Amino acid sequence: MLYTHPLPPQTSAANRPSADAPSRHFAKDLASFEQHTTARWHEQPETLPSLGTPFTRHQQRRAERAADRLLDEIEPALRRLTTTSEAPRGDEHRDRHGEASHELRALLRRFAEEALAMPARELDLIAGDDFFACTDDFAHVARQFDPTLSGPDLFQALRNVWIANVLQRTFAFPVQLSSSIAGYSLLYPVTDNWLDDPTVSGTEKAHFGDRFGERLTGTDLEPSSVLERQAYRLVAMIEQDFPRARYPALYQCLLAIHRGQMRSLTMQPCHGPAAKRRPRSEATVRPPSVTETSVVAASMAKGGASVLTDGYLVTGTLDRTDARFCFGYGAVLQLIDDLQDVEEDRVAGHVTLFSQHLERGPLDGLICKLFRFLDVSLADLPANRGRQQPLLSLMRSQCRRMIIYAAVQHRDHLRPGFLRQLEAFVPLRFTYGRRNRRRFLRRALKMGRLMGNVGFATGGAGRPWARAGGQPKTASRDAIGWRAAKPS
């Protein structure tokens, strides 16, 4: 269920911003944020900072035993939820399905507490009914928008929904799914993956980029392809919540992301069907103009503007301090994403900070810089926000674990001693993760198939959407933009 975005307190009818007030300073602020985060990255030394209290071997073995036990319990719980989702509808079904849903959620929370060593106070922030319901709402809307959406694409979009949920918590807004958050999150699998596809020609990408850029400025264009039809409908979902005249900074931010994406295409040396036939050595040769400085700046701009957009979608308007925090947090997440995809990017010829560095040697130093960059970026969180909650601790600990588990995926590019240092700061040892990778993936795929189809989060047949904090708005086919037929 999609909710209309509430008008934030600072933009009430008595205090609405003028159409040009935010836009006058936005371009200057955006350039300032990019320069600030880029300089901050270069300032960080390539030494490992303190990562907190390390786990003992006893604690890690205990966490692994808990993971084994709970994974065995999660499997039948998933089967029970699937069975109840396929049973005839009615009051009895509602009760049994609700019980199965709550059982699975309780097991997932225990897994997070006992196997992943997440403190209860952190889990309370992200494992409540509102977070689960928002996840389920989005999966339901995404499946309606495009029934063919793959599991990986769904999770890619969900990652942005979760970022928006964390920002909702940070800025004291209700955690719920709005039309604008759903539309923006779905733009990732719809547009980004197509633009990153090395088998699509540069001419096609440039043509789409020009037209999509026009649409983002507010020009009313008739879509000329299925891709354009989908992308334009997603933009319309954002416009449904945020009129352009009142929220110009939001749309300038969306344009900044688009320009950053098109800018990154210049770092993809090979386009079109011929890309598949080129030798790897030829496909990965980058243009001579792609320097490390330009790569860092592009990453900061793209990642920073991405989460800054989430901030605007949550609050409507942001003061400069909150905006700078969102930008820095986005830059951190972009670099973590680049680390996760470093080998894939190298093979595809995509130039990122990490794929570029592979030519020079181990990634240890860059990963140390990333840990430090995370710490200084989170320090920008205003004192009246997450520092009064366990939220800051949650953001830091989960980003650190993402960095560590991304690093171990590419252990061939790390020094063995560095890998041993990192392993002490995660509850499940790397050898355990490698042995049980298939078990994790199998259960994740099952949950992905359930999401959006069986009321996994809410636990009720008929999807009891109404929750405290807002009135539900029925999502029509036009509102959520059902997958368009190929134009004639």
N, C-alpha and C positions, 0 to 999 in steps of 0.2 A: 504494500500500500504506500502511495506517495502522499506526502504531507505538503501543503502549501507552506512556503517559507515564511516564518513570522517576521514582521517588520522589527528589526532590532531596536532596542530602546534609544540608542543614540541617533536613529534616523526616524523617529516618530514624526507624525504629521506636523508637529510644532517646531521640529528641528531637522528638516530634510536638507541634505546638501544640495547646492546648486549643481547644474549639469556640468559646469566647467571647473568647479572648485577643485575636485580631486585630480582632474586630468592635467591641470596646470603644473602640478609638481610631480606627477607620477613618473614621467620619463626620467626626470632628474633623480628621483629617489631610486628607481630601478637600476640606473647606471651606478649610483652610489653603492647600492647593496652588492652589485656584482663586483665592483672594485674592492669593497670591504672584504667579502668572502674570499676572493682570489688572493688578496694580499695576506689574509689570515692563513690560508692554506700554505702559502710559501714560507710563512714564518715558523711553521711547526717543525721541530727537529725529528729526525728519523730514528728516534729511540723509543722503546716501549714505555708508556706511562704506567702508573699504578692502575691495575684493573680490579681493585678490591681484594677481598679475602679469597685465596685459592681454596678449591675443594681438596679434601684429603682423599687418598685412594679408598679409604673405608667409606666415605660419603659417596664417592662415585659408584662403588660396587653396590651400595645400598640403593642408590637411584636406579641403577640398571636392573636390579632384581624387581623393584617396584614397576619399572617400565615393562618388563616381561610379564608380570602378573596382570597388570592393567590392560596391556594389549590383548591378552587372552580373554579378558572380560569384555573388552570393547567389541570384539568380533561378534559374539552372540547378541549383544545389545543392538548392533547395527542390523543384524538379521531380524530381530524382533520389530525394530522400527520400520524396516522395509515391509515386513508381513502385515503390520497394522495399517500401513499406508495403502495397501492393495485390497484391504477388506471392505465389505459393503459399508456405506456411510450410515451414521445414526448415532444416537446417544452412547450406546455401548462402545462403538468404534471410537468415538471422541475420548471416552475415558481410557480405553486401552492404548490408544495412540498417544495421549497425553502422558500416561505412565511411562511408555517406552521412550518418549522424548526426554522426559525429566531424568530417567535412568541414565541415558547416554550423556546428557549434559553433566550430571554428577560425576560420571566416570571421567569425562574429559577434564573436569576441574581437578579431580584427584590426580590425574596424570600430570597436570601442570604443577600441582603442589609437590607431589612425591617424586616424580621422575625428572621434572624440569626445575625443581627447587625454586619455584616462584612464590614469593611471600603472599600470604592471604590478602594483605592490604593492597597489593598491586593487582591481584586477581579480581578483587572487588570492583576495580575500575573498569575492567574489560570483560568480565564474565557474568555481568548482570543480565537481567531480562532485556534491558534496552539494547545492549550490544548484540545479543543473539537475535532479537527480533529485527533489528536493522539489517543484519546479515541475511536473514531469511527473506525479508522484504526485497532486498536488492536482487537476490538470486531469482526470486519469483518474477520480478520486473525484467531482468536480463533474459530469462528464458522466454518471456512473452515477446520481447523486442526481437530476439533472434533464437528460435528453437535449436538452430544448428551450432550455437556457440559452444566451443570446446571447453573441457574442464580447465586446461591451462589458461585459456582466454578469460574464463569466468573468474579464476583466482587472480589474474592480473588486474582486472577491473576492481575486484573486491579489495585488493591491497590499498587502492586509493580511497575506497569507502571507509576502510578502517582508519586511514590517516585522518580523514575528515571527522570520524567519530572521536579520535583522540583530541583533535582541535576543538570539537564541541565540548568535550570534558574540560579542556584547558581554559576555554573562554566562558565556561559556565552556561552553556546552552544545552537544551535537551538533546539527548542522543537519539536521533531519528533520521529516517531517510526522506530527503526532499527530492522533488523532481529535478532540481538543478544538480544536486550531488550525484544522482543516478545518471543523468545525461553526461555530465563531465567524466565520470568514471568509465562509462562505456566508450568514450572517445578513444581511450587507450587501445583496446583491442581492435576497434574499427579502423582508426587512421594510422596510429603509430606502427603497427605491425606491417601494414601495407607499404608504408613509406620506407620501412627497414628491409623489405624484401629485395634481395639482390637480383632476382629474376625479373623485376619490373624495371622498365627502361627509365633513364633519367628524364627523358622527354615527357613520359606519362606522369612521373612524379611532379615535375615542374608545372605541368598543366593543371593537375589536381591542386597543387599548392597555391597557385595563383587564384584559382576560383574559390578554394576554401578560405583563403585569406580575405577575399572580397566578402564572403558570407559572414565572416567574423566581424567585419566592419559594420554589418547591418544591412548590406545590400540584399535585396530580395531576388534570388536567382532560382531559375528552374533547374532542378537537378538533371544531369545528362547521363548518369550512370547509377547503378545500385549503390556503389560506394558513396557517391555524393548524396543520394537520397537518404541513406542512413545517417551520414555525418550531419546533414542539415537538420534532420529531425532531432538529433541530440542537442544541437545548438538551440533549437526551439524550446527544448525542455528547460534550458538555462534561462532563456528569455521569459519563460512563463513565470519564473520566480522573481527575476530581477530586470525591471524595465531599464532599457539602455540609458534613457535620459537621467535617471536617478543614480545609476551605478556605473559611470563611465570607466572607473579604475578597473573594475572586474573585466570588462571587455578589452581594455588595453593590456591587461595581464594575459588574457587568452591569446591575444595577438602576439605578445612577446614569446609565449610558448611556441606558437606556430612558427614565428621567425627563427627561433632557436632550433626547431626541428628541421626547417629548410636549410639553415646554416650548417647543421650537422651532415646534411646530404653531401656537402662539398668534401667531407672527409670519408666518403664511401667511393673508392676509386673505380668500382666496376659495377655497371648497371646492365640489366637486360638478360635475356636467355643465354647470351654468350658467357655470362659469369659462371655458369655451371661447368663450362667446358675449359675454362682457363686453368692453368696450373696454379697451385697454391702460391708459389713464389711470385707469379705475376699478379694474382688477384689481391695480394696483400701489400703491394707497393703503394705507398701513400703519396699524394701530391706533395711536391717540395715545399709548398707554402704552409703545410700543416705542422706548426711548431708545438712544442709542449705548452708554451704560454697560451697559444690560441685554443688548444684542446682543453686546458684547465678552465679558461674563461667560458668556453661553450658549455662545459659541464655545469659550472656554477649558474649560468644564465638559464639553462633549460630546467635543471632540478629546482633551483630557487623559485622560478616563476610558477612551476607546477604546484608546489605546496602553498605558495602565496595565493594562488587561485583558490585552493581549498579554504584558506583563511577567509577570503572574501565571500565564498559560498556559505560559510558558516555564520559569519557576523554581518555581512552586508558592507560594512566599512571597517577599516583598521587604522589605528593611530600608527605613527612611524615606528615606535618601539615594537609593537606587536608584529607589524609587517616585516621588520628586519629579522625578528626571530623566525617567522614562517619561512622567509627566504633562506636563512642559514640552515634550518632544519631540512628544507628541501634539497639544498646542496649536499648535505650529508647523505641523505637517502639516495640521491643520484649516484654518488661515488660508491656506495655500498652495492647498488644495482650493477654498476660497471665492473666491480670486483667479482660479483657473482657470475657475470656473463663474459669474463675476460677471454676464455678459450674460444667460446662461440664467436665473439667479436673478432678475434684474431683470424680464425678460419674464414669468416665472411668478409674480412678486409675492412671492418668498421674500426675507425681509430678512436680509442678512448685513452684516458690517462694510463690505465692499467695494461691494455693491449699494446700500447705503444712502448711501455716500459719493458715488456717481455724480451725485446730485442737486446736489452742492456744487461739483464741478469735477474736474480731473485727479486721477489716482490716484498720482501721483509720490510724494507725501509718505508715503502709507500703505505703499507698496512699500519705501521707504527704512526705515521703521520695522520692516517685516517682516524685512529683511536684518539689522538690528541685534538684533531679537528672537531670530532664529535663533542669532546668535553667543552671546548671553548664556545662552540655554537650553542649548546644547551645552556651555557651560562648567560646567554642573552634573554632567556625566558624571564619576563618581568616578575618582580618579587611578589606581586599580588596575584600571580597566576599559579603555576604548578609548584612553586617552592613551598606553598602552604599545604601541599598534598603529596602523596606518594607518587604522583604522576611523573615528576622529573626523574625519580629513581627508576620507574618503569621504562621510560623512554631510553634512558641511558643503558640499563641492563639489557634490554631487548636488542638495541642497536649493536651493543658489544657482541652479543651472541650471534647476531646475523653476520657480523664481520668475521668472527672466529670460524663459524661453520662454512662461510663462503671461502675463507682461506684454505680450509682443509680439503675442499673440493679440488683445489689446484695445488695440492701438496708438492707436486713435481717442480713447482716454481718457488718453493720455499726451502730454506736451510733446515735440516732435521732438528737442530737445537732450538730453532725458533718455534717450530711446530710443537715441541715438547713444552715450551714455555706457555703457549696458548692453551694447551689441553688442560692445564691445571685450573682454568677459569670457566670450565663448562661442566655440568653435572654428569653428562654421558660422554664417556671416552670415545675417541675417534674410531677405535677398533670396533666398539659396540655399534656405532652408527653404520659402519660399513657392513657389518654382519647382518644387520636388521633393516637395511635400506628397503628391501622388497616388502617387508611386513608393513613398514610405515607407508610406503606408496600405495599398497593394496587398500589399506583402510582409508587413506586420504581420497583415493579415487571413488570408493564407495560413498563416502560422505559427500563428495562433489556431485555424484549422481542423485543423491537424496535432496540436496539443497535446492530450494525453490519449488520442489515438487510435492513434498510430504509434510510441510509445516514443521520442519526439524526444530526450528527455534521456538516457535510458539506452542507447539505440542498440541494443537487442537485441530480437528477437522473443521472445515469451513473457515479456517484462518481468522481467529478473533482479533481483528486489526486494532480496534480502538484501544488506546492506551492513554494514561494520564499525560498531560502536557500539550495536548493539541487535538483537534478534531480531524478524523481521517477524511481524506478526499479520494473518492473512487477514481481509479485510474482507467480512463477510457483508452480505446485503441489509439485514438489520435494523440492523447496525452503522452503515452509511453512510446509511440512510434513503432508500431509493429513492423516486422521486416518487410520491406517493400518488394513487390514483384519487379522483375526486370522490365525496364521501360521499353515500350514498343518503338 
